[in-house]
Amino acid sequence: GENVEQHPSTLSVQEGDSAVIKCTYSDSASNYFPWYKQELGKRPQLIIDIRSNVGEKKDQRIAVTLNKTAKHFSLHITETQPEDSAVYFCAASRYTGNQFYFGTGTSLTVIP
Amino acid sequence: GAVVSQHPSRVICKSGTSVKIECRSLDFQATTMFWYRQFPKQSLMLMATSNEGSKATYEQGVEKDKFLINHASLTLSTLTVTSAHPEDSSFYICSARRGTELNSPLHFGNGTRLTVT
């Protein structure tokens, strides 16, 4: 089955700085990679996703990059703000499998 | 956007009793729903995949008889924790994908905080 690893587990940055979270996956058949943000006690919310036919996707301050050869993908948050503080999860799935495999999560703290 | 509703949001029950959690897709049909369990400060652990009109598929280590899943319609899946014990206390979250979309994201319910006393 798929194995998704996520690093770092915790990350603290100063407001305005950038934050980068990295994930690796093992199943070369995985072709869809969403990122979720979960605030304390709330549901995970999709913030950005990328499909295997794309190498990079950007949405305002958030970007995701994918390296299929190396089987890793990363989340980049620029100009961080205190409200970006949350736990972020990466995930991998493939169409034929219909299952999502989540990383272990990264607790991001943005220091004002 | 897709909305998944989960009830109740919190439940406290006595040891030995059963608790039912409902997960509804409000604006789309979901042939497949997923049930996750999340411990404090940990990731989402897939418990089972709920399939409309057929038996659920359970992940290794998850007791079928303890966590009963029923997916009776395209918009409703239920998880029943039977004979609950304190170690079952956790945050349970359901999720769903739109019925026919390929590589579509998961949409999560708000979760249910179960406390077994």
Chai-1 contact restraints between the chains, C-beta under 6 A:
chainA,res_idxA,chainB,res_idxB,connection_type,confidence,min_distance_angstrom,max_distance_angstrom,comment,restraint_id
A,Y32,B,N103,contact,1.0,0.0,6.0,A-B,restraint_1
A,P34,B,P105,contact,1.0,0.0,6.0,A-B,restraint_2
A,R43,B,F108,contact,1.0,0.0,6.0,A-B,restraint_3
A,R43,B,N110,contact,1.0,0.0,6.0,A-B,restraint_4
A,R43,B,G111,contact,1.0,0.0,6.0,A-B,restraint_5
A,P44,B,F108,contact,1.0,0.0,6.0,A-B,restraint_6
A,L46,B,P105,contact,1.0,0.0,6.0,A-B,restraint_7
A,D49,B,P105,contact,1.0,0.0,6.0,A-B,restraint_8
A,Y95,B,L102,contact,1.0,0.0,6.0,A-B,restraint_9
A,Y95,B,N103,contact,1.0,0.0,6.0,A-B,restraint_10
A,F100,B,L106,contact,1.0,0.0,6.0,A-B,restraint_11
A,F102,B,S43,contact,1.0,0.0,6.0,A-B,restraint_12
A,F102,B,L44,contact,1.0,0.0,6.0,A-B,restraint_13
A,T104,B,S43,contact,1.0,0.0,6.0,A-B,restraint_14
A,G105,B,S43,contact,1.0,0.0,6.0,A-B,restraint_15
